Amino acid sequence: MSLDLFKAKREELGTKGLADALGITGSAVRMVCTGHYPNPTPILNLFARRYINIVRCPYIDEDIGRDVCRNRSTAPRPFGGASKLTWWEACQLCSQKGE
């Protein structure tokens, strides 16, 4: 599954764009996509951490980890400030809540 997502991201960003984003060479990206990379697991794990395990938070308009999103959206109503409460309330209406 992550290989399919890796290939899709390569189509989106291009070989150089994906390589630059992951800090690897373009030839490594091509080899992973064609199945010729000897052990692609570290690269696919890096890709997963960078692209799969993150979501775009519409409230702050930034990328955050899925675990942060899940924890914030499923947490009990916060105390201690309007900013925490406002963010929590936005999470309760978010389509990504609990993913």
Sequence and secondary structure as in RCSB ss.txt:
>XXXX:A:sequence
MSLDLFKAKREELGTKGLADALGITGSAVRMVCTGHYPNPTPILNLFARRYINIVRCPYIDEDIGRDVCRNRSTA
PRPFGGASKLTWWEACQLCSQKGE
>XXXX:A:secstr
 HHHHHHHHHHHH HHHHHHHHTS HHHHHHHHHT SS  HHHHHHHIIIIISEEEETTTTEEEEHHHHHHHHHS
    S HHHHHHHHHHHH TTTT 
